[in-house]
Amino acid sequence: MEYDDFKAFEHTGWEHVVQAYEDYFGRLTAQSHGALLDALRVGESSRMLDVATGPGYLAAAAIERGATAAAVDFSASMIAHARQAYPEVEFQVASADHLPFSSESFDAVGISFGMLHFPQPEQALSEAARVLRPGGRVAFTVWAGPDKAVGMQMVLKAIETHGKLDVALPPAPPFFRFSDPGESTRALLAAGFTDPQVDEVSQIWHLVLPETPFHGLMRGGVRIGALLRAQESSALTKIERDVRASVAPYEQHGELLIPMPCVLASATKP
């Protein structure tokens, strides 16, 4: 399946949530960047490509290690925002499945929480393999499954209880496909990589009440945000109330500390 409608839906969404994504998810997703760069073995003299860069955090973190970095995102709004914050990074508007770089031009390709947004993730991995030099590394992060990513779990459970999951959104790849270590391993091997490794990285979502994962996902995301907005008004009120009750065990002095681990998969180009 090509998922063309899904690609257009995602593109439109990410053009309009730049600041909200940074506000709600910036501190959270950056918590795994150290582990991701370690898996890529990024250091001085490394040339790294950050795919689906969003606000540019991963590329900036690579530069802090002494590497040089290029970065792409299909959202022109994201790239404009990132370019202002990190002028030392070579940013381009481009899709993960058609990278504007020569073959064998990078030592490392990192994808921080991008795989679940790609209509053709296999093609993205093939492009990563193409632009990597022999011996280069690829690594990506995705959310752990909802049994572990508590913020996701409480929102999806509330939707299932009070609303509906089957709403009029474009057909899309499974959101948690690569949360399965076996699936991440299979995809890396199918793209021609060797020695795949899959680990889990702890992350904590810091939110300040009265905001909860309900607000973070509705305002700072695209797919689950659209799912929430598609609910009937009465159901949405119940969903918000249910999530507010669910966060009580994670409250400390007016803040929420919610477990949101990620899966980190990496491999080598032979």
PEQUI-V462668 format. One record per backbone hydrogen bond with DSSP energy under -1.0 kcal/mol. CO is the residue of the C=O (numbers start at 1). NH is the residue of the N-H. Records with the same first field share a line. If there is no record, write none. Layout:
CO=NH ; NH
This chain:
3=7
4=8
5=9
6=10
7=11
8=12
9=13
10=14
11=15
13=16
17=21
18=22
19=23
20=24
21=25
22=26
25=29
26=30
28=31
29=32
30=33
32=36
33=37
34=38
35=39
36=40
37=42
43=46
46=68
47=107 ; 108
48=70
49=110
50=72
53=56
56=60
57=61
58=62
59=63
60=64
62=67
63=66
66=45
68=48
69=90
70=50
71=92
72=53
73=94
75=79
76=80
77=81
78=82
79=83
80=84
81=85
82=86
86=89
89=91
90=71
92=73
95=98
99=101
106=133
107=137
108=49
109=139
110=51
111=141
114=117
115=118
120=124
121=125
122=126
123=127
124=128
125=129
126=130
127=131
130=104
131=105 ; 106
133=136
136=269
137=109
138=267
139=111
140=265
141=113
142=263
145=148 ; 149
148=150
149=153
150=154
151=155
152=156
153=157
154=158
155=159
156=160
157=161
158=162
159=163
165=167
167=169
174=177
176=179
177=180
180=184
181=185
182=186
183=187
184=188
185=189
186=190
187=191
188=193
189=192
194=268
197=266
199=264
201=262
203=260
205=258
207=256
208=211
212=216
213=217
214=218
215=219
216=220
222=226
223=227
224=228
225=229
226=230
228=231
232=236
233=237
234=238
235=239
236=240
237=241
238=242
239=243
240=244
241=245
242=246
243=247
247=250
248=251
250=257
252=255
254=209
255=252
256=207
258=205
259=150
261=144
262=201
263=142
264=199
265=140
266=197
267=138
268=194
269=135
